[in-house]
């Protein structure tokens, strides 16, 4: 009987085929990646100034959003707060001119949903210039 330990052969791992697979995967992912910018929303950031732009204020349609979610368009209350009513009122106020600027003024206690609904309706109706009005607090004017 032969009780000597056998010599174990070390397994030989061929790295060439593994490197080939990794390089093929790299080439596949590089070729399948799309470099086209599709569906991006162009956002024009506002610029702060102390004096309002009077030219845009005179022509703008003002949509006020109250604390209880009631919409007022150019000082007139709308019949209800549905998107269909808001769409019809905006079309009537602008005379169908989709380039007319719309200014949204929301009460501080207005729900976020009411503001987003107004923005969504204006966007779906095709209005290109929707402004959000801000009011400076009287306590912050002296700072």
Secondary structure as a PSIPRED ss2 file (coil, helix, strand):
# PSIPRED VFORMAT (PSIPRED V4.0)

   1 X C   1.000  0.000  0.000
   2 X C   1.000  0.000  0.000
   3 X C   1.000  0.000  0.000
   4 X C   1.000  0.000  0.000
   5 X C   1.000  0.000  0.000
   6 X C   1.000  0.000  0.000
   7 X C   1.000  0.000  0.000
   8 X C   1.000  0.000  0.000
   9 X C   1.000  0.000  0.000
  10 X C   1.000  0.000  0.000
  11 X C   1.000  0.000  0.000
  12 X C   1.000  0.000  0.000
  13 X C   1.000  0.000  0.000
  14 X C   1.000  0.000  0.000
  15 X H   0.000  1.000  0.000
  16 X H   0.000  1.000  0.000
  17 X H   0.000  1.000  0.000
  18 X H   0.000  1.000  0.000
  19 X H   0.000  1.000  0.000
  20 X H   0.000  1.000  0.000
  21 X H   0.000  1.000  0.000
  22 X H   0.000  1.000  0.000
  23 X H   0.000  1.000  0.000
  24 X H   0.000  1.000  0.000
  25 X H   0.000  1.000  0.000
  26 X H   0.000  1.000  0.000
  27 X H   0.000  1.000  0.000
  28 X H   0.000  1.000  0.000
  29 X H   0.000  1.000  0.000
  30 X H   0.000  1.000  0.000
  31 X H   0.000  1.000  0.000
  32 X H   0.000  1.000  0.000
  33 X C   1.000  0.000  0.000
  34 X C   1.000  0.000  0.000
  35 X C   1.000  0.000  0.000
  36 X C   1.000  0.000  0.000
  37 X C   1.000  0.000  0.000
  38 X C   1.000  0.000  0.000
  39 X C   1.000  0.000  0.000
  40 X C   1.000  0.000  0.000
  41 X C   1.000  0.000  0.000
  42 X C   1.000  0.000  0.000
  43 X C   1.000  0.000  0.000
  44 X C   1.000  0.000  0.000
  45 X C   1.000  0.000  0.000
  46 X C   1.000  0.000  0.000
  47 X C   1.000  0.000  0.000
  48 X C   1.000  0.000  0.000
  49 X C   1.000  0.000  0.000
  50 X C   1.000  0.000  0.000
  51 X C   1.000  0.000  0.000
  52 X C   1.000  0.000  0.000
  53 X C   1.000  0.000  0.000
  54 X H   0.000  1.000  0.000
  55 X H   0.000  1.000  0.000
  56 X H   0.000  1.000  0.000
  57 X H   0.000  1.000  0.000
  58 X H   0.000  1.000  0.000
  59 X H   0.000  1.000  0.000
  60 X C   1.000  0.000  0.000
  61 X E   0.000  0.000  1.000
  62 X E   0.000  0.000  1.000
  63 X E   0.000  0.000  1.000
  64 X E   0.000  0.000  1.000
  65 X E   0.000  0.000  1.000
  66 X C   1.000  0.000  0.000
  67 X C   1.000  0.000  0.000
  68 X C   1.000  0.000  0.000
  69 X C   1.000  0.000  0.000
  70 X C   1.000  0.000  0.000
  71 X E   0.000  0.000  1.000
  72 X E   0.000  0.000  1.000
  73 X E   0.000  0.000  1.000
  74 X C   1.000  0.000  0.000
  75 X C   1.000  0.000  0.000
  76 X E   0.000  0.000  1.000
  77 X E   0.000  0.000  1.000
  78 X C   1.000  0.000  0.000
  79 X C   1.000  0.000  0.000
  80 X C   1.000  0.000  0.000
  81 X C   1.000  0.000  0.000
  82 X C   1.000  0.000  0.000
  83 X H   0.000  1.000  0.000
  84 X H   0.000  1.000  0.000
  85 X H   0.000  1.000  0.000
  86 X H   0.000  1.000  0.000
  87 X H   0.000  1.000  0.000
  88 X H   0.000  1.000  0.000
  89 X H   0.000  1.000  0.000
  90 X H   0.000  1.000  0.000
  91 X H   0.000  1.000  0.000
  92 X H   0.000  1.000  0.000
  93 X H   0.000  1.000  0.000
  94 X H   0.000  1.000  0.000
  95 X C   1.000  0.000  0.000
  96 X C   1.000  0.000  0.000
  97 X C   1.000  0.000  0.000
  98 X C   1.000  0.000  0.000
  99 X C   1.000  0.000  0.000
 100 X C   1.000  0.000  0.000
 101 X C   1.000  0.000  0.000
 102 X E   0.000  0.000  1.000
 103 X E   0.000  0.000  1.000
 104 X E   0.000  0.000  1.000
 105 X E   0.000  0.000  1.000
 106 X E   0.000  0.000  1.000
 107 X C   1.000  0.000  0.000
 108 X C   1.000  0.000  0.000
 109 X C   1.000  0.000  0.000
 110 X C   1.000  0.000  0.000
 111 X C   1.000  0.000  0.000
 112 X H   0.000  1.000  0.000
 113 X H   0.000  1.000  0.000
 114 X H   0.000  1.000  0.000
 115 X H   0.000  1.000  0.000
 116 X H   0.000  1.000  0.000
 117 X H   0.000  1.000  0.000
 118 X H   0.000  1.000  0.000
 119 X H   0.000  1.000  0.000
 120 X H   0.000  1.000  0.000
 121 X H   0.000  1.000  0.000
 122 X H   0.000  1.000  0.000
 123 X H   0.000  1.000  0.000
 124 X H   0.000  1.000  0.000
 125 X C   1.000  0.000  0.000
 126 X C   1.000  0.000  0.000
 127 X C   1.000  0.000  0.000
 128 X C   1.000  0.000  0.000
 129 X C   1.000  0.000  0.000
 130 X E   0.000  0.000  1.000
 131 X E   0.000  0.000  1.000
 132 X E   0.000  0.000  1.000
 133 X C   1.000  0.000  0.000
 134 X C   1.000  0.000  0.000
 135 X C   1.000  0.000  0.000
 136 X C   1.000  0.000  0.000
 137 X C   1.000  0.000  0.000
 138 X H   0.000  1.000  0.000
 139 X H   0.000  1.000  0.000
 140 X H   0.000  1.000  0.000
 141 X C   1.000  0.000  0.000
 142 X C   1.000  0.000  0.000
 143 X C   1.000  0.000  0.000
